[in-house]
Amino acid sequence: MAIRVLVVDDSSFFRRRVSEILEQDPMLTVVDTAVNGLEAVEKARAGRFDVITMDIEMPVMDGISAVREIMKATPTPVLMFSSLTHDGAQATLDALDAGAMDFLPKRFEDIARSKEEAMLLLQQRVKAIARRRSFIAPRVEARATTSTAPAARSTLASAGLAARPRMGSALATSGRTVSNTLTRSTLASTAAPAAVSGAAPVERKTVPRRTGKSYQLLAIGTSTGGPVALQKVLTALPANFPHPILLIQHMPGTFTTAFAARLNTLCQITVKEAEDGDALRPGCAYLAPGGKQMLLEGRPGAARLRIIDGNDKVNYKPCVDITFASAAKIYGGKVLAVVLTGMGADGREGARLLKDQGASIWAQDEETCVVYGMPQAVAKAGLASESLPLPLIGEAILNEMSS
């Protein structure tokens, strides 16, 4: 059965353009359109849609207000379209808080290197979030709980590559085994997960017992659904969390600046957008800048961040694989790496390098993922020791990593 889509935008040109792109996929059918948020709310109540694409700025009722009303009356997966500006970033994050599941830049040339790639990405995103319709209601309930709580406070320098990449270099040096492996992995942005190569992770309904391992770094990678997931995890950590945290979220540059600032107001720990030369400090989370790669150099206890442009052949900027591989080089087995919701398989090869060094790898479980792509890739490759529901991950991290 085809996925039924409602396209909402006050521009007739954009409604037609989105509809034409979606209709080219035989699994997608645009059954109706709306010209403003109020009309979208009314049509969502009258008809059953599997996905709604929504503009933010519209007359009569804006997209954020429309998302809130739709989630109250007829919860439906919503894909937002937004501008790549600071104001656009803030509005998009507000839409995600309101219940939207994912977003894409409104200028398709900003999300892909070719028209065909942009069309395919839009089709894939709509299909991915349509599969999670049953997940909408609990997400909205969880978000409402978080929003009503008071705010707590207002590299690939990896094995086989150069340890000190220069600013502006692609991925330090190329042609080595590790860089080739990671490049192949990240080029396959929507590749199927690797075949099972180890035991399946343990699926938990309660926080796992502490292993007693010694840690020096927490690293978290995510994509689609990540903003809400990261907020849920990080708000569970106390201000005196004993280790630095690296965050890799697939997101444009203008969005990571706004997202880091928002997380910092919600969390007890400090959250900042990573800058070149940042020294890692306990209780501070460093969000990789959109459009850049985040690597580590130095040694445990005196590590610094390097922010570089990276190789254009790598699809993701930032890339989870690259940061994880860099962490494996510096911290070895003293890393807890967590892979949260997201499309594709980014993080699998970096997790493999970490696992080879003795690090611990956890994955979010399928039931609580917006898109079970990245965690599934890690789990099916036999790399994850735990498969955890999102509401438990923050508590489980604190239990495992606290001294």
SVG drawing of the C-alpha trace seen along z (x, -y; Angstrom):
<svg xmlns="http://www.w3.org/2000/svg" viewBox="-13 -35 64 49">
<polyline fill="none" stroke="black" stroke-width="0.4" points="0.0,0.0 1.3,-3.5 2.2,-6.0 -0.3,-8.8 1.2,-12.3 -0.3,-15.7 1.9,-18.5 1.5,-21.9 3.0,-25.1 1.7,-28.6 3.7,-28.6 1.9,-26.8 5.2,-26.3 6.7,-24.5 3.6,-22.4 3.8,-21.3 7.5,-20.7 7.4,-18.5 4.3,-16.7 6.1,-15.9 9.2,-14.6 7.2,-12.4 4.9,-11.0 8.0,-9.7 8.3,-7.0 5.7,-4.3 5.5,-3.9 4.4,-7.5 1.1,-9.2 0.3,-12.8 -3.4,-12.6 -3.9,-16.3 -2.3,-19.7 -2.9,-22.6 -2.0,-26.3 -1.6,-27.2 -1.4,-25.6 -5.1,-25.9 -6.1,-24.1 -3.5,-21.4 -5.0,-20.9 -8.5,-20.6 -7.5,-18.2 -5.5,-16.1 -8.6,-15.7 -10.8,-14.8 -8.5,-12.4 -5.9,-9.8 -2.4,-10.6 0.8,-8.6 3.1,-11.7 2.7,-15.4 5.3,-17.7 5.1,-21.2 6.5,-24.6 7.2,-26.8 6.3,-30.3 2.7,-30.5 -0.3,-32.9 -3.3,-32.2 -1.4,-29.6 2.3,-28.9 3.8,-25.4 4.9,-25.1 1.4,-25.9 -0.1,-23.5 2.2,-20.7 1.1,-21.2 -2.6,-21.0 -2.1,-18.0 -0.2,-16.1 -3.1,-16.8 -5.9,-15.7 -4.5,-13.3 -0.8,-12.4 1.0,-12.0 4.7,-12.0 5.6,-15.5 8.6,-16.4 9.4,-20.1 11.0,-22.3 13.1,-25.2 15.6,-27.8 19.3,-27.5 19.4,-30.6 19.7,-31.2 16.0,-32.1 15.2,-29.1 17.2,-26.9 15.4,-28.2 12.0,-27.7 12.9,-24.2 14.0,-23.2 10.7,-24.6 8.9,-22.5 10.8,-19.4 9.8,-20.2 6.2,-20.5 6.3,-17.0 7.7,-17.1 9.8,-14.0 12.4,-15.3 13.4,-18.3 15.0,-19.2 16.3,-22.5 13.8,-24.1 16.5,-24.8 17.1,-21.3 20.5,-22.3 21.6,-22.7 21.1,-19.0 22.6,-17.2 25.2,-17.5 22.7,-16.9 19.0,-17.2 18.7,-13.4 20.3,-12.9 18.1,-15.6 15.0,-13.9 16.0,-10.5 16.8,-12.0 13.4,-13.6 11.7,-10.3 13.7,-8.3 13.0,-10.6 9.3,-10.5 9.3,-6.7 11.5,-6.4 9.3,-8.5 6.1,-6.9 7.1,-3.6 7.1,-5.2 3.5,-6.4 2.8,-4.3 5.7,-6.0 4.3,-9.5 2.0,-9.5 4.6,-8.4 7.1,-10.9 4.7,-13.8 4.0,-12.7 7.7,-12.4 8.4,-15.8 5.6,-17.4 7.1,-16.1 10.5,-17.5 9.3,-20.9 7.3,-21.5 10.3,-20.7 12.3,-23.8 15.5,-24.5 18.4,-23.3 20.8,-26.1 20.3,-29.5 39.5,-13.4 40.2,-11.3 43.4,-11.1 42.8,-7.4 44.8,-4.2 46.8,-4.4 46.3,-8.2 48.4,-11.2 47.9,-12.0 47.8,-15.8 45.7,-16.8 46.2,-20.3 43.3,-22.7 41.7,-22.5 43.1,-19.1 40.7,-16.5 41.0,-13.6 44.7,-14.0 46.3,-11.5 44.5,-9.2 44.9,-5.7 45.4,-3.9 43.2,-1.0 41.2,-2.8 40.5,-5.9 39.4,-3.7 37.1,-1.7 35.5,-4.7 35.1,-6.5 33.3,-3.5 31.1,-3.4 30.1,-7.0 29.6,-7.1 26.9,-4.4 24.6,-6.9 21.6,-4.7 23.4,-1.3 21.8,1.7 23.5,2.8 26.3,5.3 25.6,8.9 25.6,10.2 29.2,10.9 28.6,11.4 26.1,11.9 23.0,9.8 23.0,7.0 21.0,7.5 17.7,5.7 16.9,4.1 13.8,2.9 15.8,1.9 19.2,0.2 22.0,2.7 24.3,3.6 27.5,1.6 30.4,3.4 33.1,1.8 35.1,0.7 37.1,-2.5 36.2,-5.3 37.5,-8.7 35.2,-9.7 31.5,-9.4 30.8,-9.7 27.2,-9.8 26.3,-9.7 22.9,-10.2 20.9,-11.5 17.2,-11.5 15.3,-11.9 18.6,-12.9 17.7,-16.4 14.9,-15.0 16.9,-11.9 19.9,-13.9 17.8,-16.2 16.3,-13.2 19.7,-11.6 21.7,-14.7 19.1,-16.2 19.5,-13.1 23.2,-13.8 24.3,-15.9 26.5,-19.0 29.3,-17.0 29.3,-14.3 32.9,-13.0 33.9,-12.8 33.9,-14.9 31.2,-14.1 31.4,-14.3 28.2,-14.7 27.9,-14.0 24.5,-15.0 23.9,-15.1 22.8,-18.7 23.7,-21.9 26.1,-24.4 23.5,-27.1 21.5,-24.5 24.3,-23.1 25.0,-26.6 21.3,-27.0 21.0,-23.4 24.0,-23.6 22.7,-26.8 19.3,-25.2 20.7,-22.1 22.9,-24.3 19.8,-26.0 18.1,-22.7 20.9,-20.6 22.8,-20.6 26.0,-19.8 27.6,-22.4 26.9,-22.0 28.7,-24.0 29.3,-23.9 32.9,-22.5 35.6,-24.9 39.1,-24.1 41.5,-23.8 38.9,-23.2 40.4,-21.3 38.1,-18.5 36.7,-19.1 34.6,-16.8 30.9,-17.7 31.1,-19.4 29.5,-18.2 31.0,-19.3 28.6,-19.3 30.4,-18.8 29.7,-21.8 27.6,-21.1 29.5,-21.0 32.8,-20.1 34.5,-17.1 35.4,-16.8 38.6,-14.9 40.8,-14.5 44.5,-15.0 46.8,-14.7 46.5,-12.2 44.0,-11.1 43.6,-13.9 45.1,-16.5 43.1,-15.9 42.0,-18.8 39.5,-19.0 40.4,-19.7 37.7,-21.0 38.5,-20.5 36.6,-20.8 37.1,-17.1 36.9,-15.2 34.1,-16.0 33.8,-12.3 32.4,-11.7 28.7,-12.2 28.3,-13.2 29.6,-16.4 29.9,-15.8 30.6,-12.1 30.1,-9.7 32.6,-7.2 35.4,-9.8 34.9,-11.1 34.6,-7.6 37.7,-6.5 39.6,-9.5 38.4,-8.6 39.7,-5.1 43.2,-6.4 43.4,-8.7 41.3,-6.9 41.4,-3.3 39.1,-1.1 38.2,-3.9 35.3,-5.1 31.6,-4.5 30.1,-5.1 26.3,-5.3 24.6,-5.2 21.1,-6.7 18.3,-7.0 19.3,-7.8 19.1,-6.7 22.0,-4.9 25.0,-3.2 27.2,-6.0 28.9,-5.0 29.3,-1.3 32.9,-1.4 34.0,-3.9 32.3,-1.7 34.2,1.3 37.5,-0.5 36.5,-1.4 35.4,2.2 38.7,3.5 40.4,1.3 38.1,2.6 35.6,-0.2 31.9,0.3 29.3,-0.2 25.6,-0.7 22.7,-1.1 19.2,-2.6 16.6,0.1 14.3,0.3 11.1,-0.4 12.1,-3.9 14.0,-5.0 12.5,-7.4 14.6,-5.5 16.3,-2.3 19.1,-2.6 22.4,-3.6 21.7,-1.6 20.6,1.4 23.9,1.3 25.9,1.4 23.8,4.1 23.7,6.4 27.4,6.1 27.8,7.6 29.4,4.5 26.8,3.4 26.7,5.0 23.5,3.3 20.3,2.3 18.5,-0.2 15.2,-2.1 15.7,-5.9 14.2,-6.7 16.8,-4.5 19.9,-5.6 20.8,-8.7 20.3,-6.9 22.3,-3.9 25.2,-6.1 25.4,-7.7 25.3,-4.3 28.0,-2.9 30.4,-5.9 30.1,-7.3 33.1,-6.7"/>
</svg>
